[in-house]
Amino acid sequence: MNRVEQVKFSVDKDKLIEYFPLEVVTEGLLGIYQDLLGLTFQPVPKPHAWHPDVRLFSARDAASGEEIGQFYLDLHPRCVPVSSCVLFRLWILKPSPPTLQRNNVYY
């Protein structure tokens, strides 16, 4: 929350959080994406991740139930030992023909 929001609009971040619990908002947003994209997201138990709060989901085609991918969801800022941008490598497996493509994602 920046100073303008606090002063100009009298926004109290702690009060706002009470009305929008993280789990409720996350489930709502995932539900919207499932409807828009024709997918279902299923949590993967005990993911191998960089922090215990990180969640792993399996994305499946809603019609066929076929898994089309997985994604990690990390909603908390983490201390990253870099001075500028952060680079995440995204590995995408394309089913036909089976090829592995690397995409760099910068933040």
N, C-alpha and C positions, 0 to 999 in steps of 0.2 A: 504494500500500500504506500503510495507516494504522499508527499507533504501536501500537494494540491488537493488530493482527494480527502485528506484528513481535515484541512482547514476550510476549503471552499464548500465541500459537501458534507462536512461533519460525519464522515464515514468512520465507524469504529470496527476495525478488522476483527477483533475478538467477538464482538456482537454479531457480525455478519456470519462468521463461521458457525455459530449456533444454529442458524437457519439453513445452512448448506453443508451437512455432514459429508465428509469425503466419500465414504462408502456409498451413500445414496446418490450423490452426483455422478460418481464413477459408473455405477450400475445404470443410471439413466442415460448417460452418454454412450455407453456400450450398446444399450438397447436401441438407441436411435441409429447408430452405425449398422447394427445387425439388420434392422428394417430397411434402411436405405440401400445396403449392399447385397441383401439376400444371403447373409451369413449367419452363423451362430458362433459365439465365442465361449469356449469351455475352459475353465481354469485347469492348469496342469499342476498336480500336487508335487510338492517338494522340488521346485525348479533349482537348477544349478545357476545361481545368480550372484552378483557382486554384493548384495545386501539382503538381509532377511525380509525386508519390506517389499522387495521387488517381486512382481507377480508375472507368471508366464501363462499365456493363453494359446489355445489351439483354435485356429480359425477354420471353420468348416462350411462347405456349401450347404445352405439350408435345405435345398431340394434333394440332393443326393447323399448328404452326410459325409462326403469325401473331404478329408483334411487337405486344405490348400496352403497352409502355412502356420507359423507360430510367431508370436510377438511378445516382447517383454514390456511391462508397464511399470515405470518408475516415476511416481508422482512427487517425489521429494528431492529438493536440491541436494547435491552431493559435493563435497570438497574435491575438486579436481586440480591436481598440481600442474596447471598450465597457465601461461600469462595472458593468452589471448583467446582464440577460438578453440573449440573442442571438436575433434574429428571422430565420428563413429563410422565404422565400416559395416555396411549392410550386405549380407550375402543372400542372394536370391537364387533358388533352385528352380529352373524352368523345366517342366515335365517333358515336353516333347519339342525337339530332341533334348535329352537330358544334358543340360549345360549349367555350369555354375558361373554366375555373373557377380562381380564385385562393384558396388556403388559406394562412393564416399558421400557422407552426409555431414555438412558443416553447420555448427550452431554458433 
